[in-house]
Amino acid sequence: MTSSTSSAREHVLAAAPPSASRLGLADVAWANLAPLLNRLRHGEGALLAVNLSIALSARPDARRLLAHVLVSTVVLALLYLLNDVQDCRHDLSDAGKDRAFASFCVRHREALARLLVLEQAGAIVLALALLGGRSAVAVAAVFLVNLAYSAVFKGRPAVDVLWVALWGACYAMVPGVALPARVLALVGVMTSICHVFQITRDRPVDDANRVRTSAVAIPWLPTMQLAVGCLAMGLILAPILGPAAAATAAVPLVLRFAVRSNQAAWLLSKTYYGAIWLLVLRAIHAH
């Protein structure tokens, strides 16, 4: 962390009021949109496409499809907002984050925390009304998993990546479409492998902020986690798509070593996951 960045961060923290101020409608809109849009700009948020594909696989009518899109988008936006509110002080020194939004979160952290409670409760009710009980339970579950990750497990080496796998699997249940457990596990594994690339990318910032992710705590651990994740994915794919497709599960591990840029390897891995995911959906609905 440079001295200028540290100075700017300290200035924002010193200027932050001790108690929450009121949020206007524009503030609320920004709070709900900025975290999702910022991640989409950086190549994240692919789980939204996963949920849309899950919804489409159930062949819903136009009204129910709109409900799927609305609920999944609202839930993902709230998941990211909680992460940003929790990490706002650290994000002030992260060049990959929206520092203006991080400053906003620092100044209004208490008000945003209260807003999150109300909006998460509203999202559960929305899911129940539009998609039914299965979706509402999944929304409540992913909110709890996300809170535990942001508050506790993000800084727990090894556990952090495993917890993100649970996060991904829970989010894939939000559409309320019945899927085999192995398919939900596949989403969880793919999410955890993508997270390995992310914590590798974020290691300098996390280290500076004393956040002990797997990448910070043990430099070789992300490679091990990537290998284990690829193996788990291969085992899941084998009974669905056969041994040849299962062998391709090693693609992210190969990219990790073959591509110099971690970001490029991550994006290429996501492209591979998009293709394999569509094959999986076609296979499970063919039976």
C-alpha positions in Angstrom: 0.0 0.0 0.0 1.5 3.3 -1.0 1.8 6.3 1.4 -0.6 8.4 -0.7 -3.2 5.6 -0.8 -2.8 5.1 3.0 -3.2 8.8 3.6 -6.3 9.0 1.5 -7.8 6.0 3.3 -7.0 7.5 6.7 -8.6 10.8 5.6 -11.9 9.0 4.7 -11.9 7.0 7.9 -11.3 10.1 10.0 -14.1 12.0 8.2 -16.6 9.1 8.7 -19.3 10.1 11.2 -19.6 7.9 14.4 -23.3 7.2 13.6 -25.2 6.5 10.5 -26.7 9.4 8.5 -30.0 9.1 6.6 -30.0 7.8 3.0 -31.8 9.4 0.2 -33.5 7.6 -2.6 -30.5 8.2 -4.9 -28.2 6.8 -2.2 -30.3 3.7 -1.9 -30.4 3.2 -5.7 -26.6 3.6 -5.9 -26.0 1.2 -3.0 -28.0 -1.5 -4.7 -26.7 -1.0 -8.2 -23.0 -0.1 -7.8 -21.7 -3.4 -6.3 -23.3 -5.5 -9.0 -22.3 -3.2 -11.9 -18.7 -2.9 -10.6 -18.3 -6.7 -10.5 -19.9 -7.2 -14.0 -17.3 -4.7 -15.4 -14.5 -6.8 -13.9 -15.8 -10.1 -15.3 -17.6 -11.3 -12.2 -21.3 -12.1 -11.7 -21.3 -15.2 -14.0 -23.6 -16.9 -11.5 -26.4 -14.7 -12.7 -26.1 -16.3 -16.1 -26.0 -19.7 -14.5 -29.3 -19.0 -12.7 -30.9 -17.7 -15.9 -29.9 -20.9 -17.7 -31.4 -22.9 -14.9 -34.6 -21.0 -15.1 -34.7 -21.4 -18.9 -34.2 -25.1 -18.6 -37.5 -25.4 -16.8 -39.2 -23.8 -19.9 -41.1 -21.1 -18.0 -43.7 -18.8 -19.5 -42.6 -15.1 -20.0 -44.0 -14.0 -16.6 -42.3 -16.6 -14.6 -39.0 -16.1 -16.5 -39.2 -12.4 -15.6 -39.7 -13.5 -12.0 -36.6 -15.7 -12.1 -34.5 -12.9 -13.5 -35.8 -10.4 -11.0 -35.3 -12.5 -7.9 -31.8 -13.8 -9.0 -30.7 -10.3 -9.8 -32.0 -8.7 -6.6 -30.4 -11.5 -4.5 -27.0 -11.2 -6.2 -27.0 -7.4 -5.9 -27.7 -7.8 -2.1 -25.0 -10.4 -1.7 -22.5 -8.1 -3.2 -23.7 -5.1 -1.3 -23.2 -6.9 2.0 -19.7 -7.9 1.0 -18.9 -4.3 0.1 -20.3 -2.8 3.3 -18.3 -5.4 5.3 -15.1 -4.7 3.4 -15.5 -1.0 2.7 -12.5 0.1 4.8 -10.2 -2.4 3.1 -11.6 -1.5 -0.4 -10.3 2.1 0.0 -6.9 0.7 -0.8 -7.9 -1.7 -3.5 -7.4 -0.3 -7.1 -9.9 -2.9 -8.4 -12.7 -1.6 -6.3 -14.9 1.5 -6.8 -13.2 3.7 -4.2 -15.9 6.4 -4.4 -18.4 3.7 -3.4 -16.1 2.4 -0.7 -16.0 5.9 0.8 -19.8 6.1 0.6 -20.0 2.8 2.5 -17.6 4.0 5.2 -19.7 7.1 5.7 -23.0 5.3 5.8 -22.1 1.9 7.1 -24.7 1.7 9.9 -27.5 3.0 7.7 -26.5 0.5 4.9 -26.5 -2.3 7.4 -30.0 -1.5 8.5 -31.1 -1.2 4.9 -29.6 -4.6 4.1 -31.7 -6.2 6.9 -34.9 -4.8 5.4 -34.0 -5.5 1.8 -32.9 -9.1 2.5 -36.2 -9.7 4.3 -38.0 -8.2 1.4 -36.1 -10.4 -1.1 -37.2 -13.5 0.8 -40.8 -12.4 0.7 -40.4 -11.5 -3.0 -39.1 -15.0 -3.8 -41.9 -16.6 -1.8 -44.5 -14.6 -3.7 -43.1 -15.0 -7.2 -41.3 -18.4 -7.1 -42.6 -20.3 -4.1 -41.2 -21.8 -0.9 -38.3 -23.6 -2.4 -36.9 -20.4 -3.8 -37.5 -18.4 -0.6 -35.6 -21.0 1.5 -32.7 -20.9 -0.9 -32.6 -17.1 -0.7 -32.6 -17.1 3.1 -29.9 -19.8 3.0 -27.6 -17.9 0.6 -28.0 -14.7 2.7 -26.9 -16.5 5.8 -24.0 -18.2 4.0 -22.9 -14.9 2.6 -23.0 -13.2 6.0 -20.9 -15.9 7.5 -18.4 -15.6 4.7 -18.0 -11.8 4.9 -17.9 -11.7 8.7 -15.9 -14.8 9.5 -14.7 -17.2 6.8 -13.2 -14.8 4.3 -10.1 -14.7 6.6 -10.0 -18.4 7.3 -7.4 -20.2 5.1 -8.7 -23.3 3.3 -12.2 -22.8 4.7 -12.7 -19.7 2.6 -12.7 -21.5 -0.7 -14.8 -24.4 0.7 -17.4 -21.8 2.0 -17.5 -20.1 -1.4 -18.4 -23.5 -2.9 -21.4 -23.6 -0.6 -22.2 -20.0 -1.5 -22.4 -20.9 -5.2 -24.5 -24.0 -4.7 -27.0 -22.1 -2.5 -27.3 -19.4 -5.1 -28.0 -21.9 -7.8 -31.0 -23.0 -5.8 -32.5 -19.5 -5.9 -34.6 -20.1 -9.1 -36.5 -22.8 -7.2 -35.9 -25.3 -10.0 -35.4 -28.9 -8.8 -31.9 -30.1 -9.8 -29.8 -33.2 -8.9 -27.5 -32.7 -6.0 -24.5 -33.4 -8.2 -25.4 -30.5 -10.5 -25.6 -28.1 -7.6 -22.3 -29.5 -6.4 -20.9 -28.7 -9.8 -21.9 -25.1 -9.6 -20.3 -24.9 -6.1 -17.0 -26.4 -7.4 -16.9 -24.1 -10.4 -17.6 -21.1 -8.1 -14.8 -22.1 -5.7 -12.3 -22.6 -8.5 -13.1 -19.1 -9.8 -12.6 -17.8 -6.3 -9.1 -19.3 -6.2 -8.2 -17.1 -9.2 -9.8 -14.1 -7.4 -7.9 -14.5 -4.1 -4.7 -15.0 -6.1 -5.4 -11.7 -7.9 -6.3 -9.9 -4.7 -3.4 -11.3 -2.6 -1.4 -8.0 -2.3 -4.4 -6.0 -1.2 -5.6 -8.7 1.2 -2.1 -9.0 2.6 -1.8 -5.3 3.2 -5.2 -5.3 5.0 -4.2 -8.4 7.1 -7.0 -10.5 5.6 -5.7 -14.1 5.8 -7.2 -15.7 2.7 -5.8 -19.0 1.5 -3.5 -17.1 -0.9 -2.1 -14.8 1.8 -1.7 -17.4 4.5 0.0 -20.2 2.4 1.3 -19.2 -1.0 1.1 -22.7 -2.5 -2.4 -23.5 -1.1 -4.3 -21.9 -4.0 -2.6 -24.3 -6.5 -3.5 -27.2 -4.3 -7.1 -26.0 -4.0 -7.3 -25.6 -7.7 -6.0 -29.1 -8.3 -8.5 -30.5 -5.7 -11.4 -28.5 -7.3 -10.5 -29.8 -10.8 -10.4 -33.4 -9.5 -13.8 -32.9 -7.8 -15.3 -31.4 -10.9 -14.0 -34.4 -13.0 -15.6 -36.8 -10.6 -18.9 -35.0 -10.9 -18.8 -34.7 -14.7 -17.9 -38.4 -15.3 -21.4 -39.9 -14.7 -23.1 -37.0 -16.5 -21.0 -36.5 -19.6 -18.6 -39.4 -19.6 -14.8 -39.8 -19.0 -13.7 -37.6 -22.0 -15.6 -34.6 -20.7 -14.5 -35.4 -17.2 -10.8 -35.2 -18.3 -11.4 -31.6 -19.4 -11.9 -30.6 -15.8 -8.2 -30.1 -15.6 -8.4 -27.1 -18.0 -8.3 -24.4 -15.3 -5.2 -26.0 -13.7 -3.5 -26.1 -17.1 -4.4 -22.5 -17.7 -3.1 -21.5 -14.3 0.4 -22.6 -15.4 0.2 -22.0 -19.2 -1.1 -18.5 -19.2 1.0 -15.8 -17.7 -1.8 -13.5 -16.7 -3.9 -14.8 -13.7 -6.8 -12.6 -15.0 -6.7 -14.1 -18.5 -6.5 -17.7 -17.1 -9.5 -16.9 -14.9 -11.6 -15.5 -17.8 -10.6 -18.4 -20.1 -11.6 -20.9 -17.3 -15.0 -19.2 -17.1 -15.4 -19.5 -20.9 -14.7 -23.3 -20.5 -17.2 -23.5 -17.6 -19.9 -21.8 -19.7 -19.5 -24.4 -22.4 -19.4 -27.4 -20.1 -22.3 -26.1 -18.1 -24.6 -25.9 -21.1 -23.6 -29.5 -22.0 -24.5 -30.6 -18.4 -27.9 -28.9 -18.5 -28.7 -30.5 -21.9 -27.6 -33.9 -20.5 -29.7 -33.8 -17.4 -32.8 -32.7 -19.2 -32.4 -35.3 -21.9 -33.1 -38.1 -19.3 
